[in-house]
Amino acid sequence: MAAALNRTAAQVNRTEETRGGVSRLRRTRLRWMPEAFAVCARHETLGRTGRLDLRETHRVASNEEGDCGCAKNVDEGNTATPSATRSWSEAESSAAAPGRYSQSSKRRATVTIPLLSSSSTTRHGRIGPSLDVPVMIELGLSRITSLVAQKTFPWKAIHVAGTNGKGSICTYISAMLHRGGVRTGRFNSPHFLDRWDCITIDEKPVTESVFRSVEAKVLARNEKEKIGATEFEVLTATAFNIFTQEKVDVGVVEVGMGGRLDATNILEAPLVTVISKIGMDHQAFLGDTLEKIAAEKAGILKPGVPAVVDGTNSPSVIKVIKNTAHRVSAGRIYTSVKLDLSRTTPNVRPSTKALARWKAFAKTQMGVKHRRINMAVASKAVSVVWPLCAPPGSSLHPHDLVPAIMTARVPGRCEEISITPLTGRKGNILIDGAHNPEGVNSLNMWMESHCRIPAHDIQNRTTDGMVSKMDGKITVYEQSDVTWVVALSAGKNISDMLRDLVQPEDRVIAVEFGPVDGMPWVKPTPAEDIAAVVRDLQLVSEENVIACGKDVLGALKRATQLAGDMPIVVMGSLYLVSDVFRLLREKGSDGSPLAPSANPKRGKRED
C-alpha cells in the first residue's frame, strides 16, 4: 500500500485553482516536497463542515497552489462525511493565502492521508489490505498545541526519533536516569498490552485509573474546544499531563511517526534530542528515500539543543541531519558514540553474584550489534544531560548508571520467551517485532550468528543464541531449519520482509494480528496474502507454507507441532508480539523463559 500511495502522490491530477474568487480546473503534476505542506483552499472550505470521503492521497507541496487532487475527488462524486473525525488544520487562521505555504504557517501545517480503499497488488501479491471505509492518519501540530494549551512544561524532556531502536533507546535512558535517582516518566508508542502501559513513571506503567482520569480531562477539552484531535494526539496530551501531575523531573518521549509534524514535537526545548537508526518505513507519510525520511526525523532538532545520532546511519542520512542542525542552529551533534560493556562494572559495592550477572550480560550483549549501538546512543544521551538533571549532591558518574540497562526490559525485541502454557513446547522461542527492512536485517544477522551456526563451528562459539531476559544465559542452535510465525501490518512489502530471511528448509506460518486498541486504522495483511507471496517467490516448498487466518494461538500450536526442538521465531509486527503476550497473560504467564537446561540446543522436528 505504501508503494501505491507514493505512486498516487506523484500522479497527474486535476486540481482546483482559485484566483480573484474565480475557480478553474487545471492539470498539474504533484511534486514531493516533505519540507513544506499546507492545506488547499478546497480543504479549508469543506473542512469546516466535514471531511471528503477521499480514496487517494492529498499532498500539497510548497508553491503549488492547492495541487492535491481535491477537485477530481469532488467531481467523481465523493461527498463530505460529517461523521468522520475532524482533520483540518487551522491554517485558515494563518496570514498565508489559502493553499499557499509560508514560514508563518509552518507550525500549523497538516498532512492528511487516507489509506487506500482496496488492495494494491504487485507481481508478488498484495501489499495492502481491503478497507471498507477510508481511514485517516494525520500529522500536524495545530491540534496538539490547542489540546495541551501550553508550550512549556514543568518537567524537562529528552526527545527520541528514528526508525529502529528508538523504543529501546528510550527504555535504556529511562532506566539509567531512574538508577541515578531522577524521577522519570517515559512515553513510548505503540502501547504493549494495554493503552496505558505506554506511559511509565519510575519504570512502572501508570495505573488504568490514573490514565483514564487524565484522559477524560483531555477528551473533555477536545470536545469543548472542538479541536478534533486524533487518537495519538489525545494519547500524547494525556502522557504529558500525567508527567506534570506526577511531578516527574525528566520525561523521555518517543516520537510516534516521523518527527517534524509528530504530535510530540510540541516540545520546544528538550535537554537533548536523539535520532536512532533510520530506515525505510512509513514512506507514504515521510518520503520514499532515506534522505527524505531523515529530513522528517531531523525535524525534532531545536536551536541550541545538543543531539545524539546513531553514527551507523548512512553518510547521506548523517549529512541531512547535520544540514538541518546547521539550519536551525542546534547544539553539538554527537555521531561517534561507543560503549564497551565489558569495561563497565556496577559500583556501589556490588555482590559477587551481581558482578557475575553483569559480566555475563555484558558478554552476551557485546555480540548483538544493533542492541549494543542502541545502548551506546542511550548512554551518550544520558552523559550529555546528566549535569543538567542529576539530583543535588549526587556523586554518581554517567558510567555508573549503565548497568541499569541489564534490568531494562524491551519486550518483543529479539527476546526469548516460553510459550509452554499455550502449546506445551518444552523449549523457548524467539519473538521479535521486526517490522521493516532495517529491523529484518538486524534479525537476519542475529539468526545467522545464533541459530544457523555450522556444526563444525558450534563448539567454538563463546556468545549466544537467544538471550534470556532473566539472566542473560543463552541457547545456541546448530545450522537448522526455522519455523517462522509471521504477521505484517497492511502496506508492508511482503517480499522485502521475507526474501532474505527465510531459507529453503524453513517453514512459514502466516497469521493476522487482532484489532489494536485505540488505533483502528492499523490493519493486518491477510495471512493468505503472505502465504501467496512466499509461494510465489518459492522461498520454501509448498507444503511448508501455512495460513492460519486470525488464529494466533492456532498458529503457535501448529508451529510447536511442526518445529519439534528446532527454533521457532515469531516476527513481523509488534502487534503480533502483543497478541502473543496477551494470550500468555490469560494463562497467568508473563512469558519468562525456561531455564537453559530445559531448552534443548539440538533436536528433531516432527514432519
Secondary structure, 3 states (H helix, E strand, C coil): CHHHHHHHHHCEEEEEEEECCEEEEEEEECCCCCCCECCCHHHHHHCCCCCECCCCCCCCECCCCCCCCHHHHHHCCCCECCCCCCCCCCHHHCCCCCCCCCHHHHHHCEEEEECCCCCCEECCEECCCCCCCCCEEEEECHHHHHHHCCCCCCCEEEEEECCECHHHHHHHHHHHHHHCCCCEEEECCCCCCCHHHHEEECCEECCHHHHHHHHHHHHHHHHHCCCCCCHHHHHHHHHHHHHHHCCCCEEEEECCCCCCCCHHHHCCCCCEEEECECCCCCHHHHCCCHHHHHHHHHHHCCECCCEEECCCCCHHHHHHHHHHHHHHCECCEECCCCCCHHHCCCCCCCCHHHHHHHHHHHHHHCCCHHHHHHHHHHHHHHHHHHHHHCCCCCCCCHHHHHHHHHHCCCCCCCEEECCHHHHCCCCCEEEECCCCHHHHHHHHHHHHHHCCECHHHHHHCCCCCCCECCCCCCCCCECCCCEEEECCECCCCHHHHHCCCCCCCCEEEECCCCCCCCCCCCCECCHHHHHHHHHHCCCCCHHHEEECCCCHHHHHHHHHHHHCCCCEEEECCHHHHHHHHHHHHHCCCCCCCCCHHHCCCCCCCCC
